[in-house]
Amino acid sequence: MSDDRLRDREGYEGLLASMGLEPLGNWWLPGIREAGTARRLLAVAATDGEPASRPAEAAALLLGGGREFLLAFEGPWSPRGCTGRAWRRVRIGAADPVAALAGLLTGPDPDPRGLLLATTDGETVVRAVSGPGAGAARPLVLTGVGARIAEAAEAGARRGAEDAAAAWEAFRAGPDPAPAVLDAWAEALTVNPGTPDPVRRELLRSFPELWWRLPPDELVEMALAHPDPKATLRAVELGRRLAPDHWARLLRAAATERERWLLAMLAADWRTALDEETCALLAADPSARVRAEAARLPALPGHLAALLAEDPEAGIRATVCRSSWSVLPAGLRRALLTDGSAGVRTAAQLRHHEDRTLSREDFVREELGEPAVENCRLGPDLVEHLLATGDARLRRVLAANPRLDPGSVARLAEDPDEGVRYTVALRADLTEEQRAAIRVDVDPSDRSHTLSWVADRHEDPEAMRVLAASSHVLVRRSVARARRLPPDVVRRLAWDTDRVVQLFLAESCEDAPAEMLLRVWTWWTGSLSSPGRPRTHPNFPREGLLRFADDPHGRMRRLALDDPGSTPELAARFAGDRDPEVRRRAAEDPRLPVADAIRLTEDPVGSVRAAVLRHGPLPAAVLAAALPDRETARDAARNPGIPPHVVRAMAARCVTFAASVQGA
């Protein structure tokens, strides 16, 4: 059989076809433990000398009178490209399925030792092991997988401290793990609550890609002390957390033009108001691209803006027009309006006409285009021309212009184009009565962002009262993003007919009420920006949650473990719950019995296995086996049950590895 057939999906399907098998459904088999569980159990059985079965008997057990079973390829005998953890449900098409499957279990192509087979419920597993004769293979059969896992978990829980010491000693004496495992350890140990602070700092010093976890002061100190200049740039990838003085220190320490340019660019991107001395250094830099970034900085002092406005580079002069026009002297403004560069003239004209009326004639002559329509103070003749245009897109741009007169806004509010009316309805200068009168349809399922003009008023209680009663859902959603709100506004928004208003209140407002938070919990699972909300909100209820222990919905059942009155017995019960979300919550509970924690390491759902490896009260032998494994290393290394001396040994290996990579 050619290896080429395995290079893509078609090759895999072709391999199954050559074996007389038809793939069924997709790779996702809910409720079935991954193939790795079967692999580990079979390895233990082979070591214990469990006898092999006859091929026909094994085939009959697998099929159970039908034609379907689960298949995975594994080990060094598997066809190239087919090794993996996933089962595939297949159907055998032969007239005599038992005989055909028995033939697959004895070879020769593919080698049966590369096959891992299971019944459709995963409770019986089979793999071929080498027989007594040359090239011979015999099937090894294990039944009752779930019971074997439970039995092993109970046995593991009974083992005492003496086994723990031996397990950790064997782990420390083991070979160095793969580089990917060491990277995973380093990342996990920096957040493991059991890692001593000196060890954590040493790891962070060796792995700059983890510096984002440091407080800003420590991050900058670490970056400045590090010999690799690239580390400084990695340190500021999350520049939003850095204060202006942090940026100033990094910029002054930059040793090369490229470092200064990249740091200045990042500082400008984050709209950092640097001190005058640092701005002056950047504005006088010999590198044009550094000066170009200096021209983008907000709150640039007037004399430095004037210096850059006379820069020989036209792009820099244009940038100063856009960013610092208001602080430029009148004479310099006039010069920029007649600059020899068309790009500079356009940038200057756009800023000039924010305060001075732009006529239709000047608009056409200067070819100012949509940017002028969107932001300039437009003359009546130009407005009439734009209102009469048949270009609906241009009218939408006009509708967003904050300097448009009220009469023109009123006409656009009745525009036949839905998009024009939609834009008008979100203007900051409308009264709520005017906003309500505009015919506009808003799809509540569309993604929405906080309106900037509403965010600017978040600290104004009276404005929040008015806007919270708005007829426009996007206005109310923007109000709900405020960090603090008056009690009456909170009460109104907590019962808003739009669920996203309630969600935003749960995610952003510190005053969100407990009743609403519990209500949102029933349907919202968390976002990337606020992954734990609403459950991690300080106002989320904790008392009285035991009443949900028997709730028919798993999402509500799991809350019972958050009640201070919950028990280890409840955690153990939830470890066997039918809902993986409930099992995951049990896996995170410190009261979970050890045997149940061990059993959950073989759970069919990956998130449950990860949770118990991170948080579960697992014995040393289980953690020591999971730590060198590429698939489980990152989660296992976060477990606080790893003893401090083992943490130090792991960290030392990580630091040595990092040093070898940096020195290569």
Buried (B, 14 or more C-beta within 10 A) or exposed (E): EEEEBBEEEEBBBBBBEEBBBBBEEEEEBEEBBBBBBBBBBBEEBBEEEBEBBEBBEBBBBBBEEEBBBBBBBBEEBBBEBBBBEBBBBBBBEBEEBBEBBBBBBBBEEBBBBBBBBBBBEBBBBBBBBBEEEEEEBBBBBBEEBBEBBBEBBBEBBEBEEEBBEBBBEEBBEEEEBEEEBBBBBBBBBBEBEBBEEEBBBBBBBBBBEBBBEBEBEEBBBBBBEBEEBEBBBBBBEBBEEBEBBBBBBBBEBBEEEBBBBBBBBBBBEBEBEBEEEBBBBBBEBEBEBBBBBBBBBEBBBEEBBBBBBEBEBBBBBBBBBBBBBEBBEEEBBEBBBEBEBEBBBBBBBBBBBBEEBBBBEBBEEBEBEEBBBBBBBBBEBBBBBBBEEEEEEBBBBBBBBEBBEEEBBBBBBEBEBEBBBBBBBBBEEBEBEBBEBBEBEBEEEEEBEBBEBBBEBBEEBEBBBBBBBBBBBBBBBBBBBBEBBBEEBBBBBBEBEBEBBBBBBBBBBEBBBBEBBBBBBEEBEBEEEBEEBBBEBEBBBEEEBBEBBEEEEBBBBBBBBBBEEBEEEBBBBBBEBEBBBBBBBBBBBEBBBBBBBBBBBBBBBEEBBBBBBBBBBBBBBBBBBBBBBEBBBBBBBBBEBBBEEBBBBBBEBBBEBBEEEEEE
